[in-house]
Amino acid sequence: MRIAAAVEAVSLAVLLVNLVTAHAEVITSLGGPVHGTAYLVVIVATWLIPETGSAGARSRALIPAVGGLLVLQRIRRDVPADPAP
């Protein structure tokens, strides 16, 4: 989940920088599918993680670009740390 969230955010940043600067077709044709796949992986992974059911994270996963990062933040905040033995 962490990797997919990071790839989603970074790939969108690369695509936007490419759009504003060089607009190289190679970057667009590679970055677009990478970003789309990472976005879908974040959504599916969020639905498969049991901790996201009552945390409200599932709706956050649908937010493009930062949804994965918001889900991770919500999970970290709502799931208590393991108690010390």
Short mmCIF file of the C-alpha atoms (twelve columns), coordinates in Angstrom:
data_MODEL
# 
_entry.id   MODEL 
# 
loop_
_atom_site.group_PDB 
_atom_site.id 
_atom_site.type_symbol 
_atom_site.label_atom_id 
_atom_site.label_alt_id 
_atom_site.label_comp_id 
_atom_site.label_asym_id 
_atom_site.label_seq_id 
_atom_site.Cartn_x 
_atom_site.Cartn_y 
_atom_site.Cartn_z 
_atom_site.pdbx_PDB_model_num 
ATOM 1  C CA . MET A 1  0.000   0.000  0.000   1 
ATOM 2  C CA . ARG A 2  2.801   2.407  0.855   1 
ATOM 3  C CA . ILE A 3  4.570   1.744  -2.404  1 
ATOM 4  C CA . ALA A 4  1.403   2.167  -4.474  1 
ATOM 5  C CA . ALA A 5  0.551   5.423  -2.689  1 
ATOM 6  C CA . ALA A 6  4.034   6.789  -3.297  1 
ATOM 7  C CA . VAL A 7  4.021   5.727  -6.950  1 
ATOM 8  C CA . GLU A 8  0.602   7.320  -7.421  1 
ATOM 9  C CA . ALA A 9  1.722   10.681 -6.039  1 
ATOM 10 C CA . VAL A 10 5.151   10.726 -7.694  1 
ATOM 11 C CA . SER A 11 3.872   9.629  -11.088 1 
ATOM 12 C CA . LEU A 12 1.267   12.390 -11.105 1 
ATOM 13 C CA . ALA A 13 3.924   14.930 -10.145 1 
ATOM 14 C CA . VAL A 14 6.133   13.716 -13.010 1 
ATOM 15 C CA . LEU A 15 3.227   13.915 -15.446 1 
ATOM 16 C CA . LEU A 16 2.342   17.449 -14.366 1 
ATOM 17 C CA . VAL A 17 5.939   18.664 -14.530 1 
ATOM 18 C CA . ASN A 18 6.246   17.108 -17.972 1 
ATOM 19 C CA . LEU A 19 3.043   18.836 -19.071 1 
ATOM 20 C CA . VAL A 20 4.295   22.242 -17.963 1 
ATOM 21 C CA . THR A 21 7.851   21.877 -19.269 1 
ATOM 22 C CA . ALA A 22 9.047   19.568 -22.051 1 
ATOM 23 C CA . HIS A 23 5.800   17.699 -22.764 1 
ATOM 24 C CA . ALA A 24 7.797   14.673 -23.903 1 
ATOM 25 C CA . GLU A 25 5.493   12.042 -25.346 1 
ATOM 26 C CA . VAL A 26 7.666   9.226  -23.957 1 
ATOM 27 C CA . ILE A 27 7.106   10.404 -20.386 1 
ATOM 28 C CA . THR A 28 3.387   10.780 -20.990 1 
ATOM 29 C CA . SER A 29 2.990   7.367  -22.596 1 
ATOM 30 C CA . LEU A 30 4.889   5.649  -19.772 1 
ATOM 31 C CA . GLY A 31 3.744   7.785  -16.842 1 
ATOM 32 C CA . GLY A 32 0.037   7.713  -17.635 1 
ATOM 33 C CA . PRO A 33 -0.411  3.940  -17.355 1 
ATOM 34 C CA . VAL A 34 1.886   3.809  -14.309 1 
ATOM 35 C CA . HIS A 35 -0.183  6.454  -12.548 1 
ATOM 36 C CA . GLY A 36 -3.473  4.829  -13.510 1 
ATOM 37 C CA . THR A 37 -2.343  1.416  -12.337 1 
ATOM 38 C CA . ALA A 38 -1.069  2.784  -9.031  1 
ATOM 39 C CA . TYR A 39 -4.374  4.615  -8.529  1 
ATOM 40 C CA . LEU A 40 -6.348  1.411  -9.056  1 
ATOM 41 C CA . VAL A 41 -4.000  -0.587 -6.809  1 
ATOM 42 C CA . VAL A 42 -4.533  1.957  -4.016  1 
ATOM 43 C CA . ILE A 43 -8.312  1.673  -4.349  1 
ATOM 44 C CA . VAL A 44 -8.327  -2.137 -4.388  1 
ATOM 45 C CA . ALA A 45 -5.781  -2.422 -1.575  1 
ATOM 46 C CA . THR A 46 -7.804  -0.026 0.563   1 
ATOM 47 C CA . TRP A 47 -10.924 -2.155 0.146   1 
ATOM 48 C CA . LEU A 48 -8.964  -5.295 1.053   1 
ATOM 49 C CA . ILE A 49 -7.399  -3.917 4.257   1 
ATOM 50 C CA . PRO A 50 -9.719  -4.712 7.195   1 
ATOM 51 C CA . GLU A 51 -8.691  -1.614 9.167   1 
ATOM 52 C CA . THR A 52 -10.208 0.696  6.545   1 
ATOM 53 C CA . GLY A 53 -13.797 -0.487 6.968   1 
ATOM 54 C CA . SER A 54 -14.816 1.759  9.817   1 
ATOM 55 C CA . ALA A 55 -12.061 4.336  9.494   1 
ATOM 56 C CA . GLY A 56 -13.620 6.157  6.538   1 
ATOM 57 C CA . ALA A 57 -10.497 5.556  4.510   1 
ATOM 58 C CA . ARG A 58 -12.264 3.871  1.618   1 
ATOM 59 C CA . SER A 59 -13.773 7.100  0.372   1 
ATOM 60 C CA . ARG A 60 -10.396 8.817  0.687   1 
ATOM 61 C CA . ALA A 61 -8.820  6.258  -1.642  1 
ATOM 62 C CA . LEU A 62 -10.955 7.618  -4.471  1 
ATOM 63 C CA . ILE A 63 -9.272  11.028 -4.348  1 
ATOM 64 C CA . PRO A 64 -6.826  11.172 -7.267  1 
ATOM 65 C CA . ALA A 65 -3.137  11.862 -6.601  1 
ATOM 66 C CA . VAL A 66 -3.214  11.955 -2.805  1 
ATOM 67 C CA . GLY A 67 -5.829  9.334  -1.945  1 
ATOM 68 C CA . GLY A 68 -3.284  6.675  -1.057  1 
ATOM 69 C CA . LEU A 69 -1.376  9.030  1.198   1 
ATOM 70 C CA . LEU A 70 -4.589  10.077 2.944   1 
ATOM 71 C CA . VAL A 71 -5.546  6.427  3.495   1 
ATOM 72 C CA . LEU A 72 -2.161  5.670  5.037   1 
ATOM 73 C CA . GLN A 73 -2.445  8.703  7.299   1 
ATOM 74 C CA . ARG A 74 -5.944  7.674  8.405   1 
ATOM 75 C CA . ILE A 75 -4.882  4.093  9.108   1 
ATOM 76 C CA . ARG A 76 -1.874  5.227  11.154  1 
ATOM 77 C CA . ARG A 77 -4.045  7.582  13.188  1 
ATOM 78 C CA . ASP A 78 -6.905  5.162  13.866  1 
ATOM 79 C CA . VAL A 79 -5.098  1.853  14.418  1 
ATOM 80 C CA . PRO A 80 -3.451  1.736  17.851  1 
ATOM 81 C CA . ALA A 81 0.149   0.635  18.113  1 
ATOM 82 C CA . ASP A 82 0.856   -2.844 19.424  1 
ATOM 83 C CA . PRO A 83 0.990   -2.770 23.228  1 
ATOM 84 C CA . ALA A 84 4.322   -3.553 24.835  1 
ATOM 85 C CA . PRO A 85 4.520   -6.993 26.485  1 
# 
